[in-house]
Amino acid sequence: MSDSLYFLLTRFFPCISSSQGCNPFAQTGRSKLQNKRASLNQQIIKQMRMRAGAENLLKATSNNKVKEMVLLELSYVNANLQLLMGQLEGLNSSVEVYQNTQETANIPLIALGLKETKEVDFSTPFKDFILDHYSEDGNSFEDEIADLMDLRQACRTPSRNEAGVELFAKYYSHLPLMESRFFSPNRQTGIFFTWYDSFTGVPVCQQNLSLEKASILFNMAALYSQIGTRSNRQTIVGLEEAISSFQKAAGILNHLKETFTHTPSYDMSPAMLSMLIRMMLAQAQECLFEKTALPGIRNQFYSLMKMAQEAAKVSETYDQVHQSMIQTPIKDNVPLFWSTMSQVKTNHYRSMAHYFVASALLDHQLGPSDDEDQQEKTLSQVYDRLPEGRSPLDILKNKEERERIGKAHIRRAILGHEEALRIYGLCHHLNKLEVLEDILKASHQRSLNKYSESDSEEEFTDYTEAPDIISKTEHKAEMEVPATTKVKVTDFFQRLGPLSVFSAKQRWTAPRTIRLCPEDRDLGFTLKGESPVQVVSLDPLCPAAADGLKEGDYIVAVGDTDCKWSSVSEVMRLLKDVDEEGIDIQVVSMMESNPPMPTKSATFCGNLPKTYSMICLAYDDDDKNPKSRKVTKKSSFLSWGLKNKLKSASTLSLPTADHSGALPWNKPCPTFPSSSSYNNDSSLY
């Protein structure tokens, strides 16, 4: 493909191929956001290196003048880190770039940003391992290694659709194969996998593949959340896509939480994952409510009561999300935008529930043709308790009592909408969302209009309090693990042989050449097993045994034919026509494995990330040999404190807005504590 043609294709089609990912230079809003995230991560790690060096110097020196200079430098570094963390929180609050560009009539949803990673060069380590462990020329596997590296690189810029999810799933399915081939329990490969925390920007480094697997799963869930927020929620198809996407995101996050329980990255800690699961399910429940309301809410008693309980369910789920967000230590790292948005939605949907009950009571008096028992049953199921001395039937039959309770509900709706607007105004990032403000104001005005319709001067002394509404839903959001989490892939390195034998944990001798010379068409042994075939029933007096063939040897080649994947019948076919001159075969013998070395991993303690997590600070991208760099222990860098208008008389619709705002996001960042703020492992989880 010519350079000019490639430029045109990437200009107009950012995702040329699902196996290649998106064009990293495509100037879309989402790509710009990820580029800013990558840039911030690099600036954060630079400031962390400076902070680590200053803290080491502070410990080493006894000169008071030097200490004063170092403390001044530390104050500057901590201030810079505060600013960078504030900018990173602003990126996590930039929900507008993930929303559908064609509809601006719904409350925005929150999408997770993709975790950033450094490039990894598998070439030299894998070639060396192939030569040392498999006794084959590593240079002959250059194409396979390049394909694997291209696949990983494509995962850094996935397309925001099912093709992007399949790309993650494909690479994730290759990781166990790669682990079995190249990651031996007896030796280290020298490959470092570095991933940045999506909330704090802190880098985490490991030499094993646990962090790599967990991060790919996190990004797969993040991509599903972005697909959900991008869906057109003004159509049933779009809402169904959003519901499915958020449920799949929750399912993947739950799978991540249960499978990788000790991942040393704060955004994948059990507490944080539990909160993210609740948030994804809450957004799915919100979309289920919107799907029910999209055709229009019939202005009938039963329909209004049903929608009231549905709205109460959405409010309840967001209240649970908010409660989990304000727990320590999550509240220090979750963006204020997220917790404020969940609080706004809690009040907004609770107020909507009270509005629907008020409409049912005020607009629909019990008539002779109405089913009295059915209305009584419906009303009793809406309340968890009733005002003292009142029963559902009393409220339904007594017009004054019905109006009194209805007005109490509309007052609670007004107060709830006012509280939602007040909370909305407190968050700098949130109050830039004009579409959200318009929806909140429209809902508030609708409740005020409803109250004014039945307002009278005699009601000033009425202090009746509306009962709470029991949440109930016909369609509860559930976690869903997508089938694409794992896909069937072909091992890039299948030429090395079947994994059951030719894996990193197995050890065998170098291939030996044995000359087979049949005597009376008898080779002196038999074969068994699947590929590769194994020598059994060896005659110790046959020429092959004299040439070094042993019982249990695996035949890997017959003449110039590779036999690692050959069955017994295929090998016998090659040996059947051997003449008196004989033929050379190559065999290997299995050896006993040495005890495995202790597995090192990036582990955060109270004051320091130990082992390889330190190397990401000492290792510069331009360095060719990270082992030559001296790693010095230093204080913790993880203990950071962060923190529709009415359609007709017979149909109701949800308040909407016709325009949205997309402005820059900034919010003051809370104080950045020193590294001595935490002294134990609880600072991470």
N, C-alpha and C positions, 0 to 999 in steps of 0.2 A: 504494500500500500504506500503510495507516494505521501510525502509530508503534507502537501497541500490538501489532498483528499482527506487525510487523517484529521487535519485541522478543521475542515468543513464538517466532518462527521461529529467530532467532539464539540464543535461550536453549537450545532443544532440538535444533536442527540447526546446529551451528557453521559448516558449509559450506553456505550456501544455494545457491550456484551456483559451478561450477568457474571461471567467468570472473571471479567476484568474490573468490575466495580465501576463507580462513576469517575468521570474525568476530574482529577483533583484540582484542576485549574478552572473548572466551571464556576462562574460568579453567581451562584444561586445564594439566596439568603441563608440557607442551611449550611452550605459549604463555607460561606464567610464566617458563620458562627463557629464552625469547627476549627477553622484556621485561627480565629482569635483564641479559642480554647488551647490549641497547641502552642501558640505564642506565649500565652499566659503561663502555661506549664513550664516552659523553658525559663521564663523570667523568675518564676517561683523557685525552681531548683537552683538558679544562680544565686538568689538571695539566701537560700538555705545553706549553700556552700560558704558564703561569706559569714553567715551567722555561726556556722559550725567552727570555722577558723577563728573567729573572734572569741568564741567561748573557750576554745582550747588554749588560746593565748592568755585569756583571763585566768585560767587555772595554772598556767605554767609560770607566769611572771609574779614577782614579788615587788616590783617597782610601782609605787603608788601613782606616779605620773602616767605610766603606761596603762595602768588599770583605768584611770579616768578617761584616757583617750579611747580605750577599748569599749568602756561602758557607753560613751557617746556614740561610737560607731554602731554598737548594738541597738541603741535607741533608733538610729536612722534605719537600720536594717528591719527592725520590727515594724517601724512605720511604713516602710515600703511593702512589707508583707501584708500589712493591713489593707493597703490600697489595692494590692493585687488580688487579695481574697475578696474584697468588695467588688472588683471587676468580674471575678469568676462567679460570684453570686448573681451579678447582673446578667451574665450569660445564661445561668440556670433559670433566671426569671424571664428570659426573652421568649415567651410562649407565642408571640404573634407570628414568628417566622414558620412555625409548625402548623398553623391553622390553615384551613381550606381558604383559598384566595377568592372563591366565587360566592361564599356566603358569610355574612357578618351579622346574622340574626340570632346567634346562640352564644351562651356564655363560654368563653374560651376554656380549653382543657389543657392540662399540663403534660408535656412530653419529657422523657428523660434524654439527656444528651449522651452521645457515645463516649465511652472511655477512650482516651488517646494512648498510643503506644509508640515505642521507638522501633525503627527498622531492625530486623534481625538477619544476620548473614549466616546461613547454614552451610555455605559452600565449603570452606576449609575444614571445620570440625567434622562434617559428615564424610568428606573425602578421606580424612585421616582415619576416622572410625571404620569406614568400609575397608580400608587397606589393613589396618591393625587387627580388626575383629573378624572380618569376613574373608580376609586374604584375597581381595579382588581389587582391581584398579579403580580407585575412586573417580578418576577423570572420565571413565566411561559412563558415569552417572550424572554428568553435568546437566543434561537436559531435564532429568527427573528433579534434581535439586532446584533448578531454575523454575520449573513449574510450581513446585511447592512454595518457593519464595514469592512468586507472582500471585499465587492464591492468597497468601497471608497479606501481601501488600494491598490486594483488591479489597480485603475485609476492612481496611482503614477508611475506604470511601464507598460504602455500599449504596445502592440505589434504594429509594424509600418506597419499596413495594415488595411483593412476594419474591421477586428475583433476588433482592438484597438479603432476605431471610434465608433463601436457599443457598446463597453464597456463604453465609455464616455456618449453616448446617453442614455444608460440604467440607469446609475447613475443620469444623469441630469433629466430624467423623474421621478425618485424616489424623487427628491428634493421637488417638490410641494406637493407631498403626505406627506412627512416627515414634511414639514412646516405646513400643515394643522393639522397634528396629534399632534405635540409637541411644536410648537412655538406660544405661546399665546400672544396676545397683552397686557395682564394684568400682566404677570410675565416673568422673565428672566430664561432661562434654566441653565445658568452657563456654557454653551458650547462655546468655543472660536475657531473660524475658522481662522487660520493664513496662509497667502500666501505671498510668496516673489516676489517682483518685478523682472521680468526677465532681466531688463536692469541695475538696480541699486542695486539689492539685498536687498532693504529696505523691512522689514516685515510689513504687514498690517493685523490688527486683527479686527474681527467683531463678534458680537453675533447673528446677523440675518443671513439669508441665501443668501443675495444679492451678497456678495463677493464670496461665494461658487459657486453660479450659474454662475456668470460672469467668474470666473477663469476656470471652467470646459469648458465653451464655448471657451475661449482663447486657452486652451490646445487642444481642438478638432480642431480648426483652425491650430494650430501649428503642430499637427499630420498630417493633410492634406498637409501642406507645406513640411513636411518631406517625405511623400509618393510621392509628386511631384518631389522632388529633387532626390529621389532614382530610379525613373523610367528610363528605358533604352531608351534614346532619339535617338538611332540608328535604332529604329523600329517604324513603324506607330502606333502599339498598345501601345508601351511605351510612345510615344508622346501624344497620346490621353488620356492616364492615367494621365500624367503630367498636361495637359491642364485642364482636369476635376478637378483634385485635387487643383490646384491653384485657379480656379474659385470658388470652394466650400469653400476654405479657405477665400477668399475675401467675399463671401456671409455670412459666419458665423461671421466674424469680423464686417461686416456692421450690422448684426442683433444684435450683442453685443453692438455696438455703439448706435443704436437706442433704445434698450431696457433698458440698464443699463447706464444711462446718468451721474450718479454721483458716479461712483466707485472710491474709494480713493486710487487707485494704478496707478502710472504714466504710466505704460505700457498699461493701459486700459483707458487712458484719451482720449477725443474726437480727439485731435490733433494727438496723436500717432497712434490711430486706423485708422484715415484717411490716414496717411502715409503708414501704413502697408497694407491697402486695395489697394492703388495705386501700391505698390511693388508687391503684389500677382498678380494683373491684368497685370502688365508689364511683369512678368515672364511667365504668360499664353500667352501673345501676342508674346513673344519671341519664345515659343514652337510652336505656330501657324505658325510663319515664318519658323521655322526649318521643320515643317511638310510639308509645301509647297515646300521647297528646297530639302527635303530628296531624292526624286526620281531623282533629277538632274535638273538643270535649263537649259532649251533649249536655245541655242545660236541663238536666233531670236529676232528681233526688239521688238515685242510686249511682249514677255516673259520677256525680260530684263527690259523693262520699268515698267512692272507690279511688278517685284521683287524689283525694285528701290523704288517704292512707299511703298511696304510692309516693306522694311528695314527702310525707313524714318518713318514709323508708330512706329516701335519698338523704334527707336531713340527718337521720340517725347514722348512716354510714359515713358521712362527712364529719360528723361530730367525733366518731371513733378515730378517724384519720387525724383530726386536729389534736385529740387527746394524746395520741402516740407521738405527734410531732413536738409537743411541748414537754416531753419527758427528757431527762438528762441521760446520756449526752447528746441525743439526737437534736435537741433544740439549738445546740451550739453550732451545728453544721448544716441544718436544713435551711434553705433560703427563706427569709421572712415572707417573701411573696407567696410561697407555697402554704405556709401555715395561715397567713391572712386570707388567702383565697378559700381554703377549706372552712375557715370561720365564717366568711361571708356567705358561702353556699349553705352552711348549716342554718344560719338565720333566714336566708332567702327562701329555702325550700320549706322550712318550718312555717314561715309566714304564708306561703302559698297554701299549705295544708289547712291553716285556719281560715284563709279566704274561701276555699272550696266548701268547708263545712258551713261557714256563714252564708254563702250563696244558697246552699241546700236548705237551710233553715228559714232564711228570710224570703226567698223567692218561691218556695214550694210549700204552701199550707196543706195540711192533711184534708183531703176532700172525700166525699162519699164514695167515689170510685176507686180510691187508693187502697192498697192492701195494708191495713193497719198493723197486722202482725209482722209483716215483712219489714216495714219501716222501723218498727220497734226493735226487731232483731238486728237490723243494720246499724241503728244508732247505738245500741248497746255494745256492738263490736268495735265501734269507733273510739269509745271512751274507756280508759282504764278505771276511772272513778267519775262519779257525778256529784254536783253540788249537793250539800246536805239537805235532805228532805225532798229531793226531786228524783223522779224515775223517768226512764226514756218515754214512757207513754204519757206522763204528765207534760213533758216538754213538747211532744208532738201534738197533743190535743189542745193544750192551752195556748192560744195565739199570743198572748202577752208574754208568757214564759218562753215561747219559741223565739219571739223577737228579742227578748232580753238576752238569751244565750247566744243568739246569732250575732247581736251587736258586741257581745263580749269577745266573740271570736274575731270579729273584724277589728276590734281595738288591739287585740294581740297581734293581728296581721300587720297593722300599721306600725306598732312599736317594733316588731321584728324587722320590718323593712327599713325603719329609721336606724336601727342598730346595724344592719348590714351596710347602709350608706355611711354610717359613722366609721365603721371598721375599714371600709373601702378607702376613706379619705386619709387613714393613718399611714398607709403603705405607699411610699414614693413610687415603687415599681407598678403597683396595682392601679393607682389613680391615673395612670397614663392610658389605661384600657378604656377608651371612650365607649366601646360597644357594651362593656360590662356596666358602666355608669348609666347608660341609656336604659338598659334592661331593668336595673334596680330602681331607677326613677319611675319608669313606666309601671312597674309592679306596685310601687308605693302610691302612685297617683290613682291607680285602679282601685286600690283598697280605700283611699280617701273618698273616691266617688261613690263607692258602695256604701260607705258610712254616712255620707251626706244625703243619700237617697232616703234613709230611714231615721235621720237625726231629728230629735225634738228637744225643746227646752226643758221638758219634764224629766229628762234622763240624766241631768247633771249629778243627781245624788245616787245613781245606780253604780254600785261598785262590784257587781257580779264578775267573778273571774272565770274565764273560759277554761274548761278542763283540758288536760293534755290529750293529744290524739295518738292512738295506738298505731304504730307503723305496721304496714302489711303490704305484701306485693305478690302478684301472681307469677312474676318472672324474676327470680333472684339471680344475681350475677354470681357465677361460679368460676373457679379456676379451671383452665383448660390447657393441657399440655399438647402443643401441636405435634402432628406426626412428623413434621419436617425437622424436629430437634435433631434427629439422626437420619441420615440418608445413606443408601448403599453406594459406596465408592470403590474404585479400583486402586489398590495400593500402588503408589508411585514407584516403590522399590521392590516390586514383586519378583524382579529378576534375581534378587538375592536368595530366593527360595521360600518355601512354606514357613509361615511364622511359628508353627508348632515346633520347629527345629531350629530354624535360622533366625534367632532373635537375640536381643542384646543380653538377656539374662542367661542364655546358654553359652557354654564354652566348648570348643572342639579343637582338634589339632588342625594344622595347616593341611591342605589337600596333598595326598600322597599318590604317586603314580604306581599302579600295579599292572604287571603284564600278565594277561590271561592267555594261557595256551591249553586248549582242551585236549584231554586224553580220551580217545574213543567217544568224542562228542560230550564228555563229562567235564564240567568246569570245576567240580569239587565243592560246590555249595549250592544253596537254594536262596530264594529271595522271598521277603514278606513285607507286609505293610502297604500303606498308601504312599504318596509322594512325600519325601524321597524314599526310595526302597532301601531295605536293610538286609545285610548279609546274615543268614542263619545256617545252621547245620553245616558248618565249615569243616571239611576234611583236613585235619592238621598236616597230612602228608601230601596234599595236592600242591602243584607248582605255585598257585596263587598264595597259599599260606606261607610257602617258603619265601615268596617275594614281599611278604609283609602284610598280607590281608588278615584282618582280625574279625572274630565273631562280633556282630553288632555294628560293623562299619556301615556308613551310609554311602551309596554310590551317587556321586554328583555329576559325573560325566562319563560317557562311553565314546572313546575316540575323540572326535571334535564336537560331539553332540552333548549339549547341556541337559542333564537328567534330573535336575532338582525337582521339577514339577511332573516327572514321568511316573506312570504307574508301573506295577510289576509286569503287566503284559507288554507295555511299550518297551521296557528295558530288556525283557526276554526276547523281543523281536529283534532288537539291535544285536544281541549276543548269539542269536540262533545260528547265523551263517558265518561265525568266526572260523577261519581256516586254521591250518596247523601253525602258520606264522604267528597267530595270536593277535590280540588287540590290547591297547592300553586303556585302562579305566582310571578314574580319579575317585578316591574315597576320603572320607573324614571320619574321625573317631570322636565320640562325645567324651568330654572331660567333666570331672566333678567341679561344681561351681564353688568359688570361695565364699565365705560369709559376707553378706552385703554390708557395705559401708553405711554409717549413719547418714540419713538423708538430711541435707542442709536446706533450709528455707528461710525466707525473709520473715522474721518474727519480731514484732514490736513489743518492747518492754516499757517500763515506766519512763526511763530517761533516754532510751536509745533504740532505734531499729537495728537489730543485730545482723550479723553475717552479711548476706549479699545485698540487703537493702542499703547498706552503707556504700557499696561499690558504685551505685548509681550516682552518688554524690561525688565520689573521688574520680570517677571515670568520665573523661571528656569524650565527646563524639569523635574528635579527631585522633584520639589515641588508638594505636593499633594493637597494643598489648596491655589490656587492663590489669593483668597480673603483676606488671612491673610497678604499678602505682601503689604507694603505701597508704593503707587505710587507717585512719586515726579515729578512735572512739570520741564521740561528742554527745552533747545533750540533746534531748528529744526535740524533734521538729514537728511532732504530731499533736502535741498538746496545745492546739490552737483554739481559742474561743471565738466562734462565729454565730459564729452564728450565721303581647300582641295586642295589641289593642283589641277592643271588643269587636267581633265580626258581626254578630246579629243577636237578636234576643234569644234565639234557640241554640246558639253555639258559642262556646268560649274558647279562647286560644291563649297560649302563653305570651307574655309580653316580649316583644322583639325590638331590635334596633336596626336601623338601616345603614349605619356606617360604623367604622371602627377606626381606632387610632393606632398608629405604629410609631412610637417615639422611642428614643434611647432609654435605656434602663440604667438607673444608678440608685444606690441606697447606701447610707452610711454603714460602715462595717463596725461591729462592736470591738471592744478593746482586745488587743492581741496579747495574751498572757505570756510570761516568760516560760522557759523550758522547765522550770522547777515547779510549775503549777500542779503537775501530776507526778506521783511517785509509785504507781503500781499499774498493773495491766488493765485495770478498769477504765483507764483513760481512753482505751481504744473501743471497747464495747460498752 
